Amino acid sequence: MEVIKTDIEGVVIIEPRIFKDARGYFFESYSKKEFDEKVRPVDFVQDNESMSAKGVMRGLHFQRPPYTQSKLVRCVKGRVLDVAVDIRKGSPTYGKHVAVELSEDNHRQFFVPRGFAHGFAVLSDVAVFQYKCDNFYHPEADGGISIADESLGIDWQIDPSNAVLSEKDLKHELLKDFDSPFDININLYEE
C-alpha cells in the first residue's frame, strides 16, 4: 500500500496495490502489520457500513471524549467526497479540512484520526461506505459540525441546501459557535 500524506498531519490517503487480470482484481484492503508500520499503530475494534443514495450528505460527525474515534474509511460501491475537518483547539490547522474522492474504482482509503470531524457526500446513484473505528460507538458522545458551514470552505460537489440530511445533521453547530472538546495535545490515535 502507498500512504499519501496530506496538508494536515495524521490525516492520510491510502492507495492499495491492486492486482488485475482477466478474472477481475484482488487487493489487500487491510493489513494490521502494514498499517501499523506505514501509518500508525491503531487497534480497530468495530466495522460499520452504510448505504446512501445520490445527494445524501452525512456528517460532520465525531465522538466526544472519552469515546473519541479514529476511522479508516472507504467506498466499496459508487463514489463519495469524503472530508475530515481539524477541530483541535490550538492546532495550526484548526478549521481546515482535507477532502478526497473515494470510489469503487480508485479503491482509496482515508484515515481520519481522533480530534477530527468526518463526513461525506454521495456523488453516485448509490454508495456503500465502510469504516473501521478504534473505539466503540457511544450515542451519548455524538457530536457534529454543520455540513453547510460555509466558513469551512468545503466544495462538496453538491449543494448542501439541496442535500438529503438526517434530522440530527440538520441541527449541528457552525464552527464559530462550537466549543471543541479536543485540543492540540490529544493523542490522535489511541488513548
C-alpha positions as CSV (number, residue, x, y, z in Angstrom):
1,M,0.0,0.0,0.0
2,E,1.1,3.6,-0.7
3,V,0.5,6.2,2.0
4,I,-0.1,9.7,0.7
5,K,0.4,12.5,3.3
6,T,-2.0,15.4,3.2
7,D,-1.6,19.1,4.4
8,I,-2.8,18.1,7.9
9,E,-0.6,15.9,10.0
10,G,-2.0,12.5,10.8
11,V,-4.6,12.6,8.0
12,V,-3.6,10.3,5.2
13,I,-4.9,8.7,2.0
14,I,-4.1,5.1,1.3
15,E,-3.8,3.5,-2.1
16,P,-3.7,-0.3,-2.2
17,R,-1.7,-2.4,-4.6
18,I,-4.2,-3.8,-7.0
19,F,-3.6,-7.0,-8.9
20,K,-5.8,-7.2,-12.1
21,D,-6.2,-10.0,-14.6
22,A,-8.8,-11.4,-16.9
23,R,-10.8,-12.7,-13.8
24,G,-11.0,-9.2,-12.2
25,Y,-8.9,-7.8,-9.4
26,F,-7.5,-8.6,-6.0
27,F,-6.1,-6.3,-3.3
28,E,-5.4,-6.5,0.4
29,S,-7.9,-4.0,1.9
30,Y,-6.3,-4.0,5.4
31,S,-3.2,-5.4,7.0
32,K,-2.7,-4.5,10.6
33,K,1.1,-5.1,10.3
34,E,1.5,-2.9,7.2
35,F,-0.9,-0.2,8.6
36,D,1.0,-0.1,11.9
37,E,4.3,0.2,10.1
38,K,3.3,2.8,7.5
39,V,0.6,4.9,9.2
40,R,0.5,4.4,12.9
41,P,-0.4,1.5,15.3
42,V,-4.1,1.5,15.8
43,D,-6.4,-1.1,17.3
44,F,-9.6,-1.1,15.3
45,V,-12.5,-2.7,17.2
46,Q,-15.6,-2.0,15.2
47,D,-16.5,-2.1,11.4
48,N,-19.5,-0.2,10.1
49,E,-21.3,0.0,6.7
50,S,-23.8,2.5,5.3
51,M,-25.7,2.6,2.1
52,S,-26.9,6.0,0.8
53,A,-28.5,7.4,-2.3
54,K,-27.2,10.3,-4.5
55,G,-27.3,13.6,-2.8
56,V,-27.1,12.3,0.7
57,M,-24.6,14.0,3.0
58,R,-23.6,12.5,6.3
59,G,-21.6,14.4,9.0
60,L,-19.6,16.2,10.0
61,H,-19.5,13.7,13.0
62,F,-17.2,12.9,15.9
63,Q,-17.4,11.2,19.2
64,R,-16.7,13.3,22.3
65,P,-14.1,12.2,24.9
66,P,-13.6,9.7,26.4
67,Y,-15.1,7.8,23.4
68,T,-13.2,9.5,20.6
69,Q,-12.6,7.5,17.4
70,S,-10.1,7.2,14.6
71,K,-11.6,5.9,11.4
72,L,-10.3,4.2,8.3
73,V,-12.9,4.7,5.6
74,R,-13.6,3.5,2.1
75,C,-16.3,3.4,-0.5
76,V,-16.9,-0.1,-1.9
77,K,-19.7,0.8,-4.3
78,G,-20.2,4.1,-6.0
79,R,-18.4,7.4,-5.3
80,V,-18.3,9.8,-2.4
81,L,-16.4,13.0,-1.5
82,D,-15.0,12.3,2.0
83,V,-13.9,15.1,4.3
84,A,-12.0,15.4,7.6
85,V,-12.0,18.7,9.5
86,D,-9.5,19.5,12.2
87,I,-11.4,20.5,15.4
88,R,-8.5,20.5,17.8
89,K,-8.2,23.8,19.8
90,G,-4.8,25.3,19.4
91,S,-4.0,23.4,16.2
92,P,-2.3,25.4,13.4
93,T,-4.8,23.7,11.1
94,Y,-7.9,24.2,13.2
95,G,-11.0,24.5,11.0
96,K,-9.0,23.3,7.9
97,H,-10.1,20.2,6.0
98,V,-8.8,17.5,3.7
99,A,-11.2,16.2,1.0
100,V,-10.7,13.1,-1.1
101,E,-12.8,11.2,-3.6
102,L,-13.3,7.6,-2.6
103,S,-14.8,5.2,-5.1
104,E,-15.2,1.6,-6.1
105,D,-12.9,2.4,-9.0
106,N,-9.9,4.0,-7.2
107,H,-10.2,1.8,-4.0
108,R,-8.6,4.5,-1.9
109,Q,-9.0,4.6,1.8
110,F,-8.9,7.7,4.1
111,F,-7.5,7.7,7.6
112,V,-9.2,10.2,9.9
113,P,-7.5,10.5,13.4
114,R,-9.1,11.5,16.7
115,G,-9.8,15.2,17.0
116,F,-11.4,15.5,13.6
117,A,-15.0,15.8,12.4
118,H,-15.8,13.5,9.5
119,G,-18.4,13.5,6.8
120,F,-19.1,12.6,3.2
121,A,-21.4,13.5,0.2
122,V,-22.7,10.8,-2.2
123,L,-21.8,11.6,-5.8
124,S,-23.1,8.5,-7.5
125,D,-26.6,7.0,-7.7
126,V,-25.8,4.8,-4.7
127,A,-22.8,4.5,-2.4
128,V,-21.9,1.7,0.0
129,F,-19.4,3.1,2.6
130,Q,-17.4,1.1,5.1
131,Y,-15.3,2.2,8.0
132,K,-13.2,0.8,10.8
133,C,-13.2,2.5,14.2
134,D,-10.7,2.2,17.0
135,N,-13.4,2.8,19.7
136,F,-16.9,1.5,20.1
137,Y,-19.8,3.8,19.2
138,H,-21.5,5.6,22.2
139,P,-24.7,7.5,21.2
140,E,-24.4,9.8,24.2
141,A,-21.0,11.0,22.9
142,D,-22.2,12.1,19.4
143,G,-21.1,15.5,18.2
144,G,-21.1,17.3,15.0
145,I,-20.3,20.4,12.9
146,S,-22.7,21.7,10.3
147,I,-22.0,20.3,6.8
148,A,-23.5,23.6,5.5
149,D,-20.9,25.8,7.3
150,E,-19.5,27.9,4.5
151,S,-16.6,29.1,6.7
152,L,-15.0,25.7,6.2
153,G,-14.6,26.3,2.5
154,I,-15.5,22.8,1.5
155,D,-16.6,22.2,-2.1
156,W,-18.9,19.3,-1.5
157,Q,-19.6,18.9,-5.3
158,I,-23.3,19.1,-4.4
159,D,-25.3,21.9,-2.9
160,P,-25.8,21.3,0.8
161,S,-29.1,23.2,0.7
162,N,-30.4,20.6,-1.7
163,A,-28.8,17.6,0.0
164,V,-30.6,14.9,1.9
165,L,-29.6,15.2,5.6
166,S,-30.7,13.4,8.8
167,E,-32.7,15.5,11.4
168,K,-29.6,15.2,13.7
169,D,-27.2,16.5,11.0
170,L,-29.5,19.5,10.3
171,K,-29.0,20.6,13.9
172,H,-25.2,20.7,14.1
173,E,-23.5,24.0,15.1
174,L,-21.3,26.2,12.9
175,L,-17.6,26.0,13.7
176,K,-17.7,29.6,15.1
177,D,-20.3,28.6,17.7
178,F,-18.6,25.3,18.6
179,D,-16.7,24.7,21.8
180,S,-14.4,21.9,20.9
181,P,-13.8,19.1,23.5
182,F,-10.4,18.4,21.8
183,D,-7.1,20.3,22.0
184,I,-3.8,20.1,20.1
185,N,-2.4,17.7,22.8
186,I,-5.0,14.9,22.0
187,N,-3.3,11.6,21.1
188,L,-4.5,11.3,17.5
189,Y,-4.5,7.6,17.6
190,E,-5.1,5.9,20.9
191,E,-5.9,6.9,24.4
